[in-house]
Structures are given as C-alpha cells and as structure tokens.
Amino acid sequence: MSREKLKKQLCENLRLLKKNSLWLERSFSVCKEYNFSSLEDLSEEQLTNLEALSSRFGRSVDILIYKVLRNLDIYELEDVENKLDILIRAEKRGFIEDFEQLIEMKDLRNKLVHEYILDIVKIFKLVIQYTPQLLEVIKNTEDYIKNIRRYCS
C-alpha cells in the first residue's frame, strides 16, 4: 500500500475513533454517577445504559488498538508483528503513562465480548473506572496524529 493510502486510512480510522469516542463520552456522562452493588440496584433503563457504555467501550478499545495505533505504526514504518510492541510504543509516544493499562483495557474488552460474564456488576464498574482513561488516551492519540505530526487535518 502506498504511503498516501496509508495516511488516508490512518486519518479515516482516526475519524472513526473520534466519532465513537463521542458516543462513549455520552454514555459515560449518563452512567458515571450510578451507584450500585448488584443488578437488582439497577433499573431496566440503567442496565440498558450500562450495556451501551460497555459496548461503546469495547468498540473504542478495538478501534484504538487494532485500527489507529496499528495503522500509525505501519505509517511510521514500525514493526507490527508483535502486538505488545504496538502498546509499548503508545506509551513511548506519551498516549498513556503505562502500556499495561492498555493491556488491562484490552482484557476488559475481551471479557465483554468473548466470555460468559458471571459478575457483570464488577465488569460494569471496571468499564466506568477505565472510560475516562480511555478517553484521555484517545485525546492524546488524536493530538499526536493531528497536531504534533500533522498527519491528518
């Protein structure tokens, strides 16, 4: 793929991430004040809102790691064979303080998508806990791509 096509794909992926993060932010603003210790503490509407937040969280993690960060590494001629290196470079670029936090977000996303969840309340609380951090990583990534490197306008 040509450099120009890689750049175009990076910018499209960044726009997709930004659009998704706006929906994530909306869901988070609704759910962040929920006080619950069991499913019985939640109304049907609150449960629906938490499920939407969780879905948007998982989608944002996917887009960030597997589309934007991976695409950025390819564009900057980095090796993308080792998935862990993609996360480590996110830390080196200043997107996140510790790449281990991205691993935790990815693991949480995997639990949301791939596993039968026995303790959904714990998962919802973790999603609420990690969402501000994920939004910050997205903001830092966008700033790097748009303002520092000026890859996208």
N, CA, C and O of each residue as an XYZ file, in Angstrom:
612
protein
N       0.846     -1.176      0.000
C       0.000      0.000      0.000
C       0.895      1.244      0.000
O       1.910      1.288      0.695
N       0.512      2.240     -0.776
C       1.306      3.462     -0.887
C       1.227      4.272      0.412
O       0.304      4.110      1.209
N       2.206      5.136      0.601
C       2.243      5.992      1.790
C       0.996      6.874      1.851
O       0.439      7.105      2.924
N       0.571      7.359      0.699
C      -0.607      8.228      0.672
C      -1.860      7.465      1.094
O      -2.694      7.999      1.824
N      -1.994      6.230      0.641
C      -3.143      5.411      1.031
C      -3.080      5.062      2.517
O      -4.107      5.042      3.196
N      -1.877      4.789      3.020
C      -1.719      4.518      4.454
C      -2.131      5.732      5.284
O      -2.806      5.602      6.305
N      -1.717      6.897      4.835
C      -2.063      8.139      5.530
C      -3.570      8.362      5.508
O      -4.168      8.713      6.524
N      -4.178      8.155      4.343
C      -5.624      8.323      4.216
C      -6.351      7.345      5.144
O      -7.314      7.719      5.813
N      -5.894      6.109      5.181
C      -6.501      5.100      6.048
C      -6.333      5.481      7.522
O      -7.265      5.319      8.309
N      -5.169      5.981      7.900
C      -4.931      6.433      9.265
C      -5.913      7.537      9.640
O      -6.500      7.508     10.721
N      -6.089      8.496      8.760
C      -6.997      9.616      9.041
C      -8.447      9.152      9.124
O      -9.207      9.639      9.962
N      -8.835      8.218      8.264
C     -10.192      7.669      8.328
C     -10.410      6.914      9.638
O     -11.456      7.048     10.273
N      -9.425      6.127     10.033
C      -9.527      5.390     11.293
C      -9.580      6.336     12.486
O     -10.304      6.085     13.450
N      -8.820      7.416     12.422
C      -8.853      8.407     13.499
C     -10.224      9.070     13.585
O     -10.737      9.288     14.682
N     -10.820      9.391     12.441
C     -12.173      9.969     12.438
C     -13.186      8.986     13.027
O     -14.067      9.381     13.790
N     -13.058      7.725     12.677
C     -13.932      6.689     13.229
C     -13.774      6.607     14.747
O     -14.761      6.505     15.476
N     -12.540      6.653     15.212
C     -12.280      6.608     16.652
C     -12.876      7.821     17.345
O     -13.493      7.690     18.402
N     -12.701      8.988     16.767
C     -13.233     10.221     17.361
C     -14.754     10.174     17.438
O     -15.340     10.533     18.460
N     -15.393      9.732     16.357
C     -16.852      9.623     16.329
C     -17.331      8.648     17.405
O     -18.282      8.933     18.133
N     -16.669      7.508     17.497
C     -17.053      6.524     18.503
C     -16.805      7.044     19.916
O     -17.582      6.766     20.830
N     -15.729      7.793     20.093
C     -15.420      8.304     21.439
C     -16.452      9.339     21.895
O     -16.697      9.482     23.093
N     -17.055     10.056     20.952
C     -18.117     10.993     21.332
C     -19.321     10.241     21.893
O     -19.927     10.678     22.871
N     -19.668      9.107     21.275
C     -20.761      8.280     21.793
C     -20.379      7.653     23.127
O     -21.212      7.536     24.026
N     -19.120      7.252     23.252
C     -18.636      6.701     24.523
C     -18.755      7.749     25.622
O     -19.196      7.451     26.732
N     -18.363      8.958     25.308
C     -18.452     10.063     26.270
C     -19.896     10.316     26.701
O     -20.171     10.534     27.881
N     -20.808     10.286     25.741
C     -22.232     10.476     26.069
C     -22.727      9.394     27.017
O     -23.388      9.686     28.014
N     -22.406      8.154     26.705
C     -22.823      7.049     27.580
C     -22.209      7.184     28.963
O     -22.872      6.962     29.976
N     -20.933      7.552     28.993
C     -20.257      7.694     30.281
C     -20.899      8.793     31.122
O     -21.063      8.627     32.331
N     -21.261      9.904     30.505
C     -21.869     11.009     31.262
C     -23.196     10.583     31.892
O     -23.584     11.101     32.939
N     -23.886      9.646     31.255
C     -25.139      9.133     31.803
C     -24.877      8.151     32.946
O     -25.584      8.168     33.954
N     -23.869      7.301     32.790
C     -23.661      6.173     33.713
C     -22.713      6.450     34.876
O     -22.726      5.716     35.864
N     -21.903      7.478     34.779
C     -20.825      7.653     35.756
C     -21.294      7.843     37.187
O     -20.543      7.548     38.117
N     -22.496      8.322     37.390
C     -22.995      8.563     38.748
C     -23.838      7.410     39.297
O     -24.330      7.480     40.423
N     -24.002      6.364     38.513
C     -24.786      5.230     39.004
C     -24.112      4.636     40.234
O     -22.902      4.414     40.258
N     -24.918      4.387     41.244
C     -24.425      3.779     42.476
C     -25.126      2.430     42.615
O     -26.332      2.375     42.857
N     -24.375      1.353     42.464
C     -24.993      0.029     42.503
C     -23.997     -1.000     43.003
O     -22.790     -0.872     42.798
N     -24.520     -2.015     43.657
C     -23.679     -3.118     44.104
C     -24.195     -4.456     43.580
O     -23.532     -5.484     43.717
N     -25.384     -4.431     42.979
C     -25.927     -5.638     42.368
C     -26.837     -5.235     41.220
O     -27.199     -4.066     41.083
N     -27.203     -6.201     40.402
C     -28.108     -5.917     39.287
C     -29.463     -5.439     39.775
O     -30.134     -4.662     39.097
N     -29.861     -5.899     40.937
C     -31.159     -5.510     41.500
C     -31.220     -4.020     41.829
O     -32.303     -3.445     41.932
N     -30.049     -3.399     41.993
C     -29.992     -1.965     42.282
C     -30.238     -1.112     41.039
O     -30.398      0.105     41.140
N     -30.267     -1.749     39.872
C     -30.366     -1.017     38.612
C     -31.758     -1.141     38.003
O     -32.372     -2.208     38.013
N     -32.234     -0.021     37.474
C     -33.484     -0.067     36.717
C     -33.188     -0.667     35.344
O     -32.029     -0.825     34.961
N     -34.228     -0.990     34.625
C     -34.052     -1.527     33.274
C     -33.339     -0.506     32.380
O     -32.483     -0.863     31.570
N     -33.705      0.760     32.540
C     -33.055      1.818     31.755
C     -31.566      1.934     32.100
O     -30.731      2.066     31.205
N     -31.237      1.888     33.382
C     -29.833      1.970     33.789
C     -29.031      0.785     33.247
O     -27.897      0.944     32.793
N     -29.625     -0.388     33.300
C     -28.956     -1.577     32.777
C     -28.708     -1.427     31.274
O     -27.632     -1.767     30.781
N     -29.691     -0.926     30.564
C     -29.538     -0.683     29.122
C     -28.434      0.335     28.868
O     -27.638      0.170     27.943
N     -28.383      1.380     29.679
C     -27.340      2.405     29.528
C     -25.953      1.829     29.802
O     -24.997      2.152     29.096
N     -25.837      0.983     30.818
C     -24.545      0.360     31.129
C     -24.109     -0.606     30.029
O     -22.923     -0.709     29.719
N     -25.069     -1.307     29.447
C     -24.734     -2.195     28.338
C     -24.267     -1.396     27.126
O     -23.342     -1.813     26.430
N     -24.897     -0.255     26.868
C     -24.469      0.615     25.765
C     -23.065      1.154     26.032
O     -22.222      1.173     25.135
N     -22.819      1.589     27.259
C     -21.490      2.080     27.627
C     -20.451      0.989     27.411
O     -19.392      1.246     26.838
N     -20.741     -0.212     27.859
C     -19.795     -1.324     27.739
C     -19.513     -1.646     26.280
O     -18.367     -1.893     25.905
N     -20.533     -1.643     25.475
C     -20.370     -1.910     24.042
C     -19.509     -0.828     23.385
O     -18.620     -1.136     22.592
N     -19.769      0.408     23.710
C     -19.005      1.521     23.137
C     -17.566      1.517     23.645
O     -16.647      1.871     22.907
N     -17.370      1.124     24.889
C     -16.025      0.992     25.443
C     -15.248     -0.052     24.646
O     -14.132      0.206     24.194
N     -15.840     -1.222     24.478
C     -15.172     -2.292     23.744
C     -14.842     -1.901     22.314
O     -13.750     -2.183     21.820
N     -15.789     -1.251     21.653
C     -15.570     -0.811     20.279
C     -14.457      0.238     20.213
O     -13.642      0.219     19.291
N     -14.419      1.147     21.182
C     -13.367      2.174     21.206
C     -11.993      1.558     21.406
O     -11.029      1.962     20.756
N     -11.896      0.590     22.295
C     -10.617     -0.102     22.518
C     -10.169     -0.780     21.223
O      -9.006     -0.681     20.834
N     -11.091     -1.463     20.567
C     -10.770     -2.134     19.304
C     -10.265     -1.158     18.258
O      -9.218     -1.377     17.648
N     -11.001     -0.091     18.054
C     -10.624      0.886     17.030
C      -9.281      1.507     17.369
O      -8.430      1.666     16.494
N      -9.085      1.860     18.639
C      -7.825      2.477     19.066
C      -6.643      1.557     18.786
O      -5.690      1.955     18.117
N      -6.703      0.333     19.293
C      -5.544     -0.561     19.213
C      -5.379     -1.162     17.825
O      -4.301     -1.097     17.235
N      -6.451     -1.747     17.308
C      -6.326     -2.544     16.088
C      -6.441     -1.740     14.802
O      -6.070     -2.231     13.736
N      -6.939     -0.535     14.880
C      -7.011      0.292     13.680
C      -6.032      1.466     13.767
O      -5.127      1.578     12.940
N      -6.207      2.340     14.764
C      -5.428      3.581     14.792
C      -3.971      3.336     15.183
O      -3.068      3.726     14.442
N      -3.723      2.703     16.325
C      -2.331      2.505     16.753
C      -1.561      1.615     15.779
O      -0.407      1.888     15.450
N      -2.212      0.558     15.330
C      -1.562     -0.339     14.367
C      -1.279      0.401     13.066
O      -0.182      0.293     12.517
N      -2.255      1.148     12.573
C      -2.090      1.914     11.344
C      -1.007      2.981     11.499
O      -0.222      3.211     10.579
N      -0.965      3.625     12.649
C       0.072      4.630     12.920
C       1.459      3.990     12.872
O       2.382      4.554     12.284
N       1.608      2.821     13.484
C       2.896      2.127     13.447
C       3.298      1.766     12.022
O       4.458      1.924     11.642
N       2.358      1.291     11.248
C       2.661      0.951      9.850
C       3.093      2.206      9.103
O       4.062      2.181      8.345
N       2.374      3.301      9.318
C       2.702      4.549      8.635
C       4.086      5.062      9.039
O       4.822      5.609      8.217
N       4.429      4.876     10.322
C       5.735      5.335     10.805
C       6.815      4.255     10.653
O       7.888      4.344     11.251
N       6.513      3.244      9.850
C       7.463      2.184      9.485
C       7.961      1.372     10.677
O       9.119      0.956     10.722
N       7.078      1.156     11.632
C       7.387      0.312     12.784
C       6.930     -1.111     12.493
O       6.048     -1.336     11.665
N       7.537     -2.059     13.179
C       7.157     -3.465     13.054
C       5.865     -3.692     13.825
O       5.778     -3.340     15.001
N       4.859     -4.278     13.178
C       3.573     -4.506     13.826
C       3.289     -5.987     14.068
O       2.176     -6.358     14.442
N       4.286     -6.822     13.855
C       4.093     -8.261     14.079
C       3.834     -8.559     15.548
O       2.985     -9.391     15.869
N       4.545     -7.900     16.434
C       4.375     -8.115     17.867
C       3.345     -7.105     18.383
O       3.618     -5.907     18.456
N       2.175     -7.599     18.735
C       1.081     -6.714     19.176
C       1.454     -5.942     20.449
O       1.025     -4.803     20.632
N       2.240     -6.553     21.311
C       2.655     -5.876     22.534
C       3.470     -4.626     22.226
O       3.352     -3.618     22.922
N       4.293     -4.689     21.189
C       5.105     -3.526     20.819
C       4.244     -2.334     20.424
O       4.625     -1.187     20.658
N       3.090     -2.596     19.829
C       2.172     -1.511     19.460
C       1.750     -0.751     20.719
O       1.698      0.479     20.720
N       1.451     -1.485     21.783
C       1.030     -0.863     23.038
C       2.193     -0.157     23.728
O       2.021      0.917     24.305
N       3.372     -0.762     23.666
C       4.561     -0.144     24.272
C       4.882      1.179     23.574
O       5.237      2.160     24.227
N       4.756      1.200     22.259
C       5.010      2.453     21.526
C       3.971      3.527     21.857
O       4.278      4.718     21.812
N       2.752      3.118     22.188
C       1.744      4.096     22.615
C       2.220      4.808     23.883
O       2.028      6.014     24.037
N       2.836      4.055     24.778
C       3.405      4.668     25.993
C       4.571      5.581     25.631
O       4.660      6.703     26.130
N       5.455      5.110     24.774
C       6.626      5.911     24.385
C       6.229      7.215     23.705
O       6.921      8.225     23.830
N       5.114      7.186     22.986
C       4.633      8.401     22.320
C       3.896      9.326     23.286
O       3.538     10.444     22.916
N       3.668      8.880     24.503
C       3.020      9.710     25.503
C       1.501      9.636     25.499
O       0.842     10.492     26.090
N       0.932      8.624     24.840
C      -0.524      8.492     24.799
C      -1.071      8.010     26.138
O      -2.204      8.324     26.506
N      -0.252      7.241     26.867
C      -0.660      6.662     28.143
C       0.580      6.563     29.016
O       1.694      6.410     28.515
N       0.377      6.652     30.331
C       1.521      6.578     31.246
C       2.165      5.208     31.264
O       3.391      5.094     31.297
N       1.351      4.170     31.242
C       1.858      2.811     31.362
C       1.096      1.911     30.386
O      -0.125      1.785     30.476
N       1.816      1.294     29.465
C       1.166      0.461     28.451
C       0.369     -0.687     29.067
O      -0.539     -1.220     28.430
N       0.701     -1.072     30.303
C      -0.032     -2.144     30.993
C      -1.513     -1.763     31.149
O      -2.382     -2.635     31.175
N      -1.788     -0.475     31.253
C      -3.176     -0.028     31.378
C      -3.946     -0.308     30.087
O      -5.132     -0.634     30.132
N      -3.285     -0.183     28.951
C      -3.930     -0.537     27.687
C      -4.198     -2.035     27.622
O      -5.219     -2.467     27.086
N      -3.292     -2.814     28.162
C      -3.496     -4.268     28.211
C      -4.718     -4.582     29.073
O      -5.537     -5.427     28.713
N      -4.835     -3.904     30.203
C      -5.992     -4.116     31.081
C      -7.295     -3.732     30.374
O      -8.302     -4.426     30.513
N      -7.281     -2.634     29.619
C      -8.477     -2.226     28.873
C      -8.809     -3.258     27.802
O      -9.975     -3.595     27.598
N      -7.781     -3.758     27.119
C      -8.000     -4.767     26.087
C      -8.541     -6.055     26.707
O      -9.431     -6.692     26.142
N      -8.008     -6.438     27.863
C      -8.501     -7.632     28.551
C      -9.952     -7.456     28.988
O     -10.753     -8.386     28.890
N     -10.285     -6.269     29.466
C     -11.663     -5.981     29.851
C     -12.575     -6.050     28.628
O     -13.668     -6.613     28.696
N     -12.135     -5.491     27.535
C     -12.890     -5.577     26.281
C     -13.115     -7.038     25.896
O     -14.214     -7.408     25.483
N     -12.080     -7.869     26.030
C     -12.210     -9.286     25.691
C     -13.215     -9.987     26.597
O     -13.966    -10.848     26.140
N     -13.234     -9.631     27.861
C     -14.220    -10.218     28.778
C     -15.636     -9.829     28.367
O     -16.562    -10.636     28.444
N     -15.787     -8.588     27.931
C     -17.105     -8.118     27.496
C     -17.595     -8.882     26.268
O     -18.787     -9.163     26.141
N     -16.690     -9.211     25.383
C     -17.068     -9.776     24.097
C     -17.041    -11.295     24.062
O     -17.913    -11.915     23.453
N     -16.056    -11.901     24.704
C     -15.799    -13.319     24.475
C     -16.170    -14.260     25.609
O     -16.244    -15.471     25.398
N     -16.397    -13.755     26.760
C     -16.611    -14.652     27.888
C     -18.028    -14.538     28.427
O     -18.687    -13.504     28.328
N     -18.453    -15.628     28.989
C     -19.693    -15.590     29.745
C     -19.365    -14.898     31.064
O     -18.532    -15.380     31.831
N     -20.003    -13.795     31.321
C     -19.648    -12.968     32.478
C     -20.497    -13.351     33.672
O     -21.720    -13.212     33.658
N     -19.825    -13.837     34.705
C     -20.526    -14.221     35.913
C     -20.804    -13.013     36.798
O     -21.859    -12.925     37.427
N     -19.870    -12.100     36.844
C     -20.028    -10.933     37.709
C     -20.098     -9.664     36.864
O     -19.147     -8.885     36.811
N     -21.230     -9.472     36.211
C     -21.407     -8.337     35.306
C     -21.329     -7.004     36.048
O     -20.917     -5.999     35.468
N     -21.712     -6.984     37.301
C     -21.642     -5.751     38.090
C     -20.191     -5.288     38.198
O     -19.898     -4.103     38.034
N     -19.289     -6.221     38.473
C     -17.864     -5.891     38.564
C     -17.357     -5.358     37.224
O     -16.588     -4.398     37.184
N     -17.791     -5.985     36.129
C     -17.371     -5.558     34.795
C     -17.885     -4.152     34.498
O     -17.137     -3.316     33.992
N     -19.151     -3.883     34.806
C     -19.704     -2.538     34.591
C     -18.903     -1.496     35.370
O     -18.607     -0.422     34.847
N     -18.554     -1.810     36.611
C     -17.789     -0.863     37.425
C     -16.398     -0.621     36.844
O     -15.890      0.500     36.883
N     -15.781     -1.682     36.302
C     -14.471     -1.517     35.667
C     -14.570     -0.665     34.404
O     -13.694      0.158     34.136
N     -15.621     -0.860     33.640
C     -15.818     -0.037     32.435
C     -15.951      1.433     32.827
O     -15.343      2.304     32.206
N     -16.746      1.704     33.857
C     -16.891      3.084     34.336
C     -15.550      3.627     34.817
O     -15.220      4.785     34.561
N     -14.786      2.807     35.503
C     -13.484      3.220     36.028
C     -12.491      3.534     34.909
O     -11.761      4.522     34.992
N     -12.458      2.709     33.868
C     -11.468      2.862     32.800
C     -11.868      3.854     31.707
O     -11.004      4.319     30.964
N     -13.134      4.183     31.592
C     -13.574      5.043     30.491
C     -12.879      6.405     30.463
O     -12.444      6.816     29.388
N     -12.748      7.129     31.574
C     -12.048      8.427     31.486
C     -10.607      8.273     30.991
O     -10.111      9.100     30.226
N      -9.957      7.225     31.429
C      -8.585      6.981     30.993
C      -8.539      6.667     29.494
O      -7.665      7.162     28.781
N      -9.468      5.856     29.024
C      -9.532      5.545     27.599
C      -9.779      6.818     26.784
O      -9.148      7.024     25.747
N     -10.685      7.660     27.246
C     -10.957      8.913     26.545
C      -9.716      9.804     26.498
O      -9.480     10.491     25.504
N      -8.933      9.791     27.561
C      -7.688     10.566     27.596
C      -6.671     10.014     26.593
O      -6.002     10.785     25.905
N      -6.552      8.705     26.506
C      -5.644      8.084     25.534
C      -6.072      8.450     24.108
O      -5.234      8.755     23.259
N      -7.365      8.417     23.862
C      -7.885      8.778     22.539
C      -7.548     10.226     22.220
O      -7.122     10.537     21.108
N      -7.739     11.113     23.196
C      -7.417     12.538     23.002
C      -5.925     12.718     22.715
O      -5.551     13.457     21.805
N      -5.082     12.050     23.485
C      -3.632     12.154     23.294
C      -3.206     11.612     21.927
O      -2.332     12.179     21.271
N      -3.824     10.522     21.511
C      -3.520      9.923     20.212
C      -3.920     10.875     19.089
O      -3.163     11.093     18.143
N      -5.115     11.433     19.209
C      -5.583     12.385     18.203
C      -4.666     13.607     18.145
O      -4.336     14.084     17.059
N      -4.259     14.108     19.293
C      -3.374     15.267     19.338
C      -2.045     14.964     18.641
O      -1.538     15.789     17.880
N      -1.494     13.804     18.896
C      -0.233     13.400     18.268
C      -0.376     13.335     16.749
O       0.450     13.879     16.015
N      -1.420     12.673     16.289
C      -1.608     12.465     14.854
C      -1.947     13.768     14.131
O      -1.452     14.019     13.032
N      -2.787     14.592     14.747
C      -3.250     15.820     14.079
C      -2.338     17.018     14.308
O      -2.023     17.750     13.370
N      -1.915     17.217     15.550
C      -1.207     18.464     15.875
C       0.310     18.337     15.962
O       1.035     19.247     15.560
N       0.785     17.222     16.481
C       2.247     17.071     16.624
C       2.858     16.620     15.305
O       3.789     17.249     14.803
N       2.336     15.528     14.740
C       2.866     15.007     13.479
C       2.186     15.595     12.249
O       2.722     15.538     11.143
N       1.012     16.154     12.453
C       0.245     16.762     11.353
C       0.002     15.810     10.192
O       0.079     16.192      9.025
N      -0.294     14.563     10.538
C      -0.615     13.558      9.505
C      -2.023     13.794      8.957
O      -2.282     13.553      7.778
N      -2.914     14.259      9.801
C      -4.298     14.456      9.401
C      -4.708     15.872      9.774
O      -4.203     16.439     10.743
N      -5.622     16.438      9.003
C      -6.078     17.795      9.316
C      -7.382     17.764     10.080
O      -7.917     18.816     10.430
